[in-house]
Amino acid sequence: MRYQIVTLGCPKNTTDSDRIARTLEQSGHRAVPDREQADLVILNTCGFIDDARDESRQAAETLGAQRLPGQQVVVTGCWSQIEREQVIAIDGIDATFGIEAWREIAAHAGAVEAERDIPETSLGVGPSAYLKISDGCARPCTFCNIPGIKGRQFRSARPDALVREAQELVARGAREVVLVAQDSTAYGAEWGDANGLARLLERLAAESGADWLRLMYAYPGFVTPSLVEVMANTPQICNYLDIPLQHGSPSVLRRMKRPHNMDMVRGTLDRLRASMPDIAIRTTFIVGFPGESESEFNELRDFAAEAEFDRAGAFVYSPQNGTPAADMAGQIPDPIKEARHEQLMTLLADVSAQKNARQVGRRLPLLVESEPGQTTEDGDPIIAGRTYREAAEVDGLVLALGTAEPGEFRQVEIVDAMGHDLWAEVID
């Protein structure tokens, strides 16, 4: 079969789509760039929050309505894991699968010929590729339905398998490998290894062949001294860390069942910055959690201003069926949530702009992402990429005059800050 995969949601879904593709290729099927050419269209969905489920539903309805004669449309991923009956009821959907269903999807497509090894280079990747190091989540966060979707048992992938997968990604064109998980700092915890992530990073740095390794989704309180030391002393590991904190008020964090010792959080930030003075730290906040008072929101604002995160996102709390927070008293009216979100986003944007402005004059390696042919309004060629300070898909870009191919590195000097993005000059 000729197939096309449509991926929604987070980078962890991207890695699942990649595994679906590899399993299909090993069964003799081939990817095509245009949906009109596909015999099989696979929609990999997200079901994390209401907006994600709505997006998944709309995508499934569109693909079902646009299905060509003889074409099959199947739906997989988090949304179909939790609402399979709703998915299969959509007109034009031929089959549904849950999470981690790459083998089942390949079986549905059928074996074109005897299974055989396909060189991994037959499936190219971009300059940056994701490596999912674990799945499932054992954390008790009251607002999150991920344990109900992915399972409440944390499951770390074996180091040997992850090294092989990272090597395959590099062989397929990746220069940067980004480690993702529901909770990356819990890697190896079920084996009793408190420093499993640090050890894995050391192996990947030594054996993967990646130029950059980037770490996402570190749980507060589990950034161990060993992890900090490995990050600080390993050149391939970007001085960048994503620590989703969710709030800055201890009382709100208690209701969230998140780490609420703010002295511990501040200590972690201090240790990271002492070991890596140029580190870029990203976080995420939720506003409007049930019972959030004006004073608790102000605690969040004060903490966000004090901590000076290089990158930060904020989301309006959305009740999720089946989670404890959905049934909590003190649900905040939407207008108040939206107003608080706007206030916090304005503050976070101002802090990020100030941190960006401090980069002017720095000389840094730039990983090029843009395809040749992009130009300014005056017709001058321009490249777009990321330094170690910007993670793919969630942070800004660095723009510079010149030409280069995706995946190439260029030495640049930052010459201007635009708030979210930066301008640079190519110096090598």
ROMARVO-672154 format. One record per atom (N, C-alpha, C): x, y, z. Coordinates in pm, whole numbers, plus 50000, padded with zeros to 5 digits. Last residue first. Layout:
N
XYZ;...
END
This chain:
428
530625325050957;531415313750911;530485303750843;528905344551017;530305348451022;531205336950980;525785357850947;526625346050931;528075350550930;523985375751189;524815376351070;525685363851065;520525375451301;521945372651314;522665375051182;517675381651504;518375383451377;519865381351401;515215361751674;516465369251673;516965370651530;511845361951819;512895357251730;514125366251738;510405375752019;510345361152010;511505355351930;512015401852022;511065396652118;511075381452117;514035405351842;512695409551803;511625404751901;517335416851846;516325408851912;514945414351879;520345414551653;519115421651690;518135411851753;522605399451614;522715413951593;521465421551636;524625372351686;523305378151707;523425393351700;526545356151447;526575365951556;525195372251566;527115321251371;526455334151352;526725343151471;528135293751189;528475302351302;527885316051274;525985267651089;526655280151054;526965287751182;525355234350988;525645243651096;526365255851039;522675219150802;524035224550812;524145233450935;520025213050800;520925203550863;522355208250870;519255227650487;518785222650616;519735212050672;521895247850345;520975236650336;520485232850477;522035283250294;522555270850352;521485260250338;522685318050254;522125305550204;522805293950274;521725349950401;522655340150348;521935327950297;520785365650703;520965366750559;521995356450513;518875348350953;520135354650909;520155355250757;517065341951252;517065344851108;518355351751071;516075318551482;517135328251453;517195329551301;512875314651643;513875311451543;514955322151541;511345303251957;511505311651840;512585306551746;509885271252056;510585283852080;510715291651949;508595248351964;508025255452078;508665269052104;509865237251737;508405237651743;507825245651859;512955230251895;512115229551776;510635229851814;514305253952126;513865240352095;512915240851975;517035274852152;515685273552097;515365258952066;519655275752232;518675282152319;517235280152273;521395266452044;521095257352155;519955262652240;519645280851762;520835278651841;520465268951953;518035274251452;517985275051598;519385273551656;516965291451153;517415279851229;517325282451377;516855303050822;516245302750955;516695290151026;518235325350580;518155312250643;517505313650780;517635343050280;517675342650425;517565328250473;518435364650008;518255351250064;518425351250215;516525393649927;517795388149975;517555374350035;514175406249853;514685395449768;516005389549812;513045423750021;513905429449916;514505418749826;511795407850203;510935415350110;511755421449997;513985378550197;513385390150261;512485397150160;513365343750115;513985356750095;513295367350181;514015309350056;513335319650134;514095332850123;515725292149924;514715299149846;513935309449923;516235261850111;516725272950028;515575279349951;514385256450417;514735252250282;515295264150205;515605259850753;514805264150640;515305258250509;517395251950952;516195244150931;515475247450801;520675250351083;519785255650979;518605246150960;521885258151385;521445246551309;520375251151211;524545278651465;523155278651423;522885265851343;526725286651731;526415277851619;524905278051592;527315321651810;526795308451843;526665299851717;528205350551973;528485342251855;528175327751890;526415379252092;526945365652112;527175358651978;525185402852025;526635402852034;527235389052054;522305397152210;522925405152104;524435406052129;521195385452430;521965376752339;522685384552230;519615402852563;520955400452620;521815391552531;517235400752431;518055412652404;519475410852458;516175377552545;516645377352406;517575389052377;515465387452795;516495377052787;517055376152645;513465405552715;514665410452784;515795400352777;511635387652605;512225397852519;513495403552583;510935373052833;511605366352722;512295376352630;509615393252979;510825387053032;511625380352920;507445398352806;508395409052840;509705403352892;506165373652806;506725378852681;507745389852707;505355372153072;506305362453021;506955367252891;503485393753080;504685393753165;505745384453108;501605384352894;502275397152873;503565397952953;500785360953019;501475360052891;502205373052858;499485371353244;500695363453260;501465362653130;497305385353130;498275392253215;499585384553223;496005364252996;496545375652919;497595383153001;495255348553214;496145343153111;496795354453032;493455365453341;494705361853408;495725356453308;491445365853145;492105378353184;493445375353252;490685338953138;491245345153019;491995357953053;489665335353398;490795327453351;491475334253232;487515353353389;488625355553483;489855347853439;485895341653189;486435355253171;487605358253264;485315315253305;486175316953188;486705331153171;485515311553663;484795315453541;485755318353426;486935283053820;487075297353789;486295300753662;485585262154066;485955263553926;485895278453888;485135254654335;485855266954304;486345267954161;485715219354384;484955231654403;485805243554361;486585194454140;486905202954253;485955214854261;486295178353925;485205178154023;485485186854144;488615181453784;487375184653715;486195185453812;490635171453943;490435185953939;489125189853873;490635143453898;490125148954024;489815163954016;489385133653574;490485138453657;489915144453786;487185127353424;487905116453486;489065120653571;487515153153185;486685142753244;487545131653302;489225182253264;489265169953185;488465159053257;488975217453242;488625205153314;488605193053220;491695237453177;490525231553112;490185218553184;493445267453237;492995254553288;491715250153219;495355281352981;494165282853064;493715268953108;498905282252988;497675276652936;496545279353034;502015295152881;500945294952981;499665290252915;505575291452854;504235291052798;503225290752910;508795305652820;507705300952906;506405301352828;512295310052828;511105306852749;510025302052845;513855318953037;514185322952901;513005320952808;512525331853339;512685320653246;512965325853106;512745347153591;513285351253461;513565339453369;511915346053854;512715334953803;513325337953666;510335369253896;511585367253972;512495356953903;508135365153732;508975376953711;510335375053778;507105341753841;507515341953701;508425353853671;506485350454103;507505340254082;508015340353938;504465368954049;505695373354115;506825363154093;502515352553932;503095363653856;504425367953917;501955335254151;502465330054024;503145340953944;500965353654334;502175345854368;502795340054241;498685361454196;499775371154211;501075364254254;497175338354229;497615342154094;498755352154102;496785340554503;497545329154450;498015332054308;495215363454512;496535363754576;497395352054528;492935354954379;493715365954322;495115366254383;492895318554382;492475331854427;493335342554360;491835289754242;492925299554233;492405313454270;489875270454238;490175276754366;491255287254361;491205253353960;490115254854059;490595260354192;493395274853769;493125261953830;492055263653938;494175297553627;492735294853646;492435281153700;496985286553434;496265296953508;494795292953520;499955268853430;498515267853412;497865278953495;503135270853259;502235273853371;500785271553330;506375258553186;504975259753147;504145262153272;509755267953086;508755262153174;507365264253116;513285266353013;511905268152968;510955262153072;516405281153021;515435272953093;514035276653047;519595280052900;518265285052870;517265275652936;522775287053048;521665277953024;520385285552993;525165299653098;524455303552976;523235294852949;526175288053332;525715302053336;524935306353212;525845260153467;525805263953326;525295278253316;526015259853744;526805250153668;526905253753520;524265280453812;525645280853862;526545271553781;521925272153693;522555284253642;523985285753693;521365248953842;521505248253697;522265260353644;521135259954099;522185250154069;522425249053918;518875276854070;520185282554105;521315272954070;516865258154014;517205268353915;518585274353942;516905244454259;517205237554133;517615247354025;516125264654436;517435258554449;517855251254323;513505269454350;514515280054335;515925274354346;512435244554426;512425248854286;513485259554262;512785245354704;513425234854625;513515238854478;511145266854761;512575268054791;513365257554714;508675256454698;509235266254607;510705269054637;507255227654705;508315234054783;509045243954692;505495212854560;505055226154602;506075233454689;504925190754295;505905195554394;505625210054430;501315186054274;502605188154213;503605191954322;498595185254322;499455173854360;500755174154278;497095207654293;497475200754169;498185187454196;497065215654553;495815210854495;496075203554363;499765223354570;499275212354654;497985206754596;499755244854392;500525232954357;500115221054443;498285263054543;497735257954416;498445245054377;500105267054753;498775261454782;498115256154655;502425277954628;502475264754695;501085258754718;502405291954309;501805292954443;501825279254509;503195288754055;504175294354147;503645296154287;502805261053819;502315272453897;503435277453988;504115244653623;502645245453629;502105256853714;506655236653543;506395238853686;504905239953717;508515218253330;507145223053347;506775224353495;511485225253221;510965220553350;509535225753367;513845220252986;512415223152998;511915216853128;517035233452930;516215223853003;514785229153013;520235236252791;518815239552777;518035229152855;522855232552658;522595239152787;521185245152783;522835201452491;522535215752489;522315220852632;525445179252481;524165182052546;523935197052551;527995177752377;526865175152286;525515178652348;529765182552597;529555192752494;528345190452405;529245177952925;529145170352800;528825179952687;529065191053166;530395186353123;530385178552992;526455197653224;527455208253225;528765204053160;525155172753217;524785183353123;525895193653111;526425160153434;526565154653298;526215165253195;525565176953645;526995175353615;527205170153473;522805173353640;523365186653618;524835185653578;522685145853702;522175150853574;522765164553542;523785145853959;524455138553852;523995143353715;521865160754104;523225166054085;523985158953974;518685157853927;519685153454023;521025160354001;515725168153913;516925172153840;518095169553934;513455164254054;514175152254011;515325155553915;512175187854106;512645180054220;513435167654183;509995187253827;510605194753937;511005185654053;510915167953544;509975169653655;510645177153769;511495178253216;512105174153343;511145177453457;510985181552927;510035176253024;510695170253148;513905174652722;512615181052747;511875173952860;517145179952610;516305173152708;515035181252735;519155172652326;518335182452399;517345174952488;522235170052174;521215162852248;520465173252331;523935174451864;523255180251979;522315169952040;525105156151693;525845168351727;525275174751853;525095120751736;524365133351726;525265145051764;526285096451778;526745104151664;526025117351646;525795079151994;524735081751895;525235088351768;527835075352187;527585065152086;526615068951975;528185095852374;529365088252331;529095079952207;525615105552415;526665114852374;527865107352316;524385082252503;523965088352377;525025098052326;525725078252748;525835068552640;525455074552506;524935101552890;526355098652867;526535088752752;522165097852896;522735109152822;524215106852792;522015075553067;521565074552928;522165085752843;522945086553307;523705075753241;523315074453095;520905104953356;522285109653340;523125099053269;518715087553385;518745097153275;520165102153250;519355072453616;519215065953486;519315075653370;519735077553881;520515085453785;520465079153645;518235059954023;517895074054039;518645082853940;517045030253950;518215038253913;517845053053917;515035011653977;515725015954098;516955024454072;513605006753760;514724997553782;515475001153910;511895027553753;511305014553784;512375003753800;513595048353673;513135047753813;512585034053849;514395051953412;515105042053491;514605040453633;513315085053407;513895074253329;514705064853419;512245106653523;511915093853586;512525082253511;512805128053365;513685125953480;513345113253556;510765128853174;512085123753134;512965120653254;507685121553153;508525126553263;509935121053239;506825114752905;505875121652993;506625128153109;509535124652687;508815114752767;507715122152840;512365129952470;511045133452520;510455121652596;515295143852345;514745133452433;513425138152490;516285149952024;515575155952137;514925144952218;519155153251840;518215143451892;517625149052021;520355168851549;519955170651689;518955159751725;520685159851300;521875165251365;521625167051515;519365133851101;519215142451219;520585147151268;519635115750888;519815129950865;519715139050983;519665089050932;518625094050843;518665109250829;521615085651119;521875080350986;520855085450885;520235096351337;521395103551284;521705098851143;518355075851372;517905089551342;519045097751282;520055054551436;519255054051313;518775067951273;521045063251682;521975061451570;521235061051437;518655061951827;519315074951805;520305074051690;518265034251825;517285043051760;517895056851732;520505025451970;520315021251831;519355030451758;519935037752217;521165041252145;521035037551998;517555024652280;517545039052256;518805043552183;518434998352317;517475001252211;517455016152177;520125001952539;520674996952413;519745000252296;518275010952743;519325019752688;519885014952554;514785004352701;516114999752736;517195008352669;512325027852813;512905019752707;514325015952746;510285026453102;511485031753037;511945022152928;507205032853203;507915022553127;509095028853053;505025035853475;506095042053399;506935031253333;501635030353479;502925024253505;503965030553415;499285040653396;499845046053520;501165039653559;498635049653057;498885039553158;499595045653278;497825068052873;499095061152848;499385049852946;495335076352978;495515073352836;496715064152815;495615080453249;494485072653202;494595068653057;497895097053254;497975083353308;496815074453264;496715120653127;497705112453057;497835098453119;495025138853240;494455125753209;495445116653136;495525161853506;496045155353387;495425141653366;495115174653746;494545180853627;494755172653500;496495162353951;495035161653953;494375167253828;499245140853930;498725154153898;497205153853880;500785118954021;499395120054062;498715133254024;502805098553795;502615110553877;501125112653907;503375078153625;502925074453759;502685086453848;502855072353286;503165082453388;502545078253521;504005061552957;503265060153080;503665070853181;507405057652835;505975060452819;505265057352950;510625069352718;509745061852808;508315065152775;511955082952522;512745074052608;511895065952704;511755091252195;510915089252313;511565078752401;513355114552021;513615101252073;512795099652201;513005134451726;512635131251863;512925116751896;515255155651542;514385143951551;514165140451697;516265180651316;515985177251455;514995165651458;516465181251039;517665183851119;517505180051266;514185153750957;514715167250947;515965168951031;514615121550798;514095130150903;514695143950883;513705096050559;514495107350606;513825114550720;513755064550506;512825073650569;513605085150629;515925051350414;514815052850320;513745062150375;517715047750613;517865060050537;516755061750435;517255022450710;516575033550776;516685046550698;516654997150474;517615006850529;516885018750588;514594971250581;514654982850492;515684992450550;514354936750594;514974948650651;515034959450545;511114922850539;512534923750512;513054936250577;508374900550511;509044911450582;510544911150552;507124892850188;507764888450312;508474900050378;504714917550087;505654906850058;506264902650190;502654930950200;502784931250055;503694920050009;500574923750459;501964922050413;501974921450261;498284948650581;498594935950516;500034935550468;497124968750725;497524971750587;497834958950510;496834955150965;495644959750895;495964962650748;499504952451035;498724940451007;497444943950931;500134979251079;500804972050970;500044959350934;498524983051303;498244990651180;498904983951060;499754965851484;498374963351446;498004970751317;502254978551507;502174965051449;500754961651406;501555003351626;502185002851494;502094989151429;500245012851851;499585002451770;500235000751635;500425031052067;501485021252042;500985009551957;496905035252138;498295039652141;499225027952111;494415021251921;494815029252035;496265033652023;492555024451616;493565017651696;493925026851812;489865018951386;490515026851490;491495018051566;488785021051043;489235013451159;489855023051259;487535038150857;487495023750836;487885015650959;485495065850834;486605059950910;486485044750903;483225075150709;484445074450630;485645068850704;481695091050983;481565086250846;482925086150777;482355080451311;482515091051210;482455084951071;482405059451485;481085063951438;481175074751331;484975056551564;484515047351462;483145051251408;485035076951764;485855077651644;485275068951533;483335068951967;483055081351897;483815082051765;484655045752047;483305044751991;482925057351915;487085055552154;487085047552031;485705046951967;488315073652335;486965075952283;486765068252152;490895066452409;489925069252516;488495071052465;492245060752172;492455052052288;491345053952391;491725081752007;491015069251980;491225059052092;493485100152131;492045102652127;491275089752102;496075088352100;495495090552233;493985092452229;496135065851810;496665075651906;495785077652028;494365064851492;495105058751602;495485069651703;492275057151222;492595066751329;493275059251442;492245053750865;492235047850999;492725058351099;490825051350554;491235060950657;491135054150792;491485039950223;491105037050360;491625048150452;490195043449891;491145047749995;490605044050133;488265038249705;489295028149726;490285031549835;487765072249641;487335058549614;488495048749631;488955092649921;488815089849779;488325075449758;487695112550179;488235099650139;487925096649993;486655134950290;487455136650169;488055123550118;485415126150521;484585132350417;485345133450285;487625116950666;486565107650627;485725113150514;489045140650700;489655129850623;488615119650579;487145154950857;487605160050728;488185148950641;486915138651084;485725141451002;486115146350863;489565140151178;488995127351137;487775129351048;489735167551237;490635161651137;490085148451086;487805169751438;487635177151313;488505171351202;488985153351635;487675149951578;487465156951444;491345167451688;491415153751637;490095149751571;490285191251790;491105191551669;491185177651605;489025180952018;488225187551913;488995187951782;491235171952159;490245162152113;489365168152004;492475196552206;493175186252128;492205175852076;490575209352365;490935215052235;491625204852146;490565192252594;489385193552509;489735198952370;493725173952602;492765183552655;491615184852555;494805149852484;495255154952614;494245164252679;494715134552258;493525135152341;493765141452476;495685133151917;495985137452053;494685138252131;496295108151656;495575118751725;496135121851863;497095101351337;497595099051472;497165110651560;495615087551065;495555099551149;495975095751290;496555075150762;496585072150906;496615085350982;495355062750463;495645075050537;495505072050686;496145043250191;495865042750334;496295055950397;496755049649936;495735039349955;495265039150100;497545082149817;497595072349925;496445062449917;497475103149644;498175091149599;498065079549698;496265123449780;495555117949666;496205105049614;498165131449964;497075123050010;496335116449894;501585129949880;500265135849854;499165126249894;503905115349935;503775128949988;502385134849975;503865081950067;503705091049953;503455105050008;505595052550179;505025065650205;504925073650076;504835018150122;505655029850092;504905042850119;505284984250246;504464995650208;505345008050191;506734962650345;506674964550201;505834976250154;507124960750610;506144951450553;505954953550404;508804981350662;509364967850675;508404957250622;507005002450641;508045000850539;508634986650543;505494998850875;504854997450743;505894995050634;507455004351065;506844991151063;506144988650929;508035031151006;509095021050992;508505006950985;505535043251062;506095043550928;507145032750907;505295038551337;504305033151245;504885032351104;507485053751421;507505039251439;506465032351352;506585079151356;507805074151293;507895058951306;504435081251526;504195080951382;505415075551307;505845082251768;504965070951741;504655069851592;507135106851741;507945094651748;507095082251722;504905123451743;505765123151625;506615110451624;503965120352001;503185114851891;504015113951763;505925134852129;505845120452157;504995113452051;505435161252047;506555153651987;506525138852015;501755162652036;503075165852089;504175157952018;499295167751775;499745166951913;501225169051932;499015146951480;498585158051564;499245156551701;499935136251160;500235135851304;499755148551372;499175114750908;498885128350955;499025128151106;500785095250669;500485096750811;500285111550841;499985075750386;500375088850438;499925089550583;500965049050161;500335054450281;500805068650309;500335023049940;500915036349954;500195043150069;500834988050000;500005000050000;500865012550000;
END
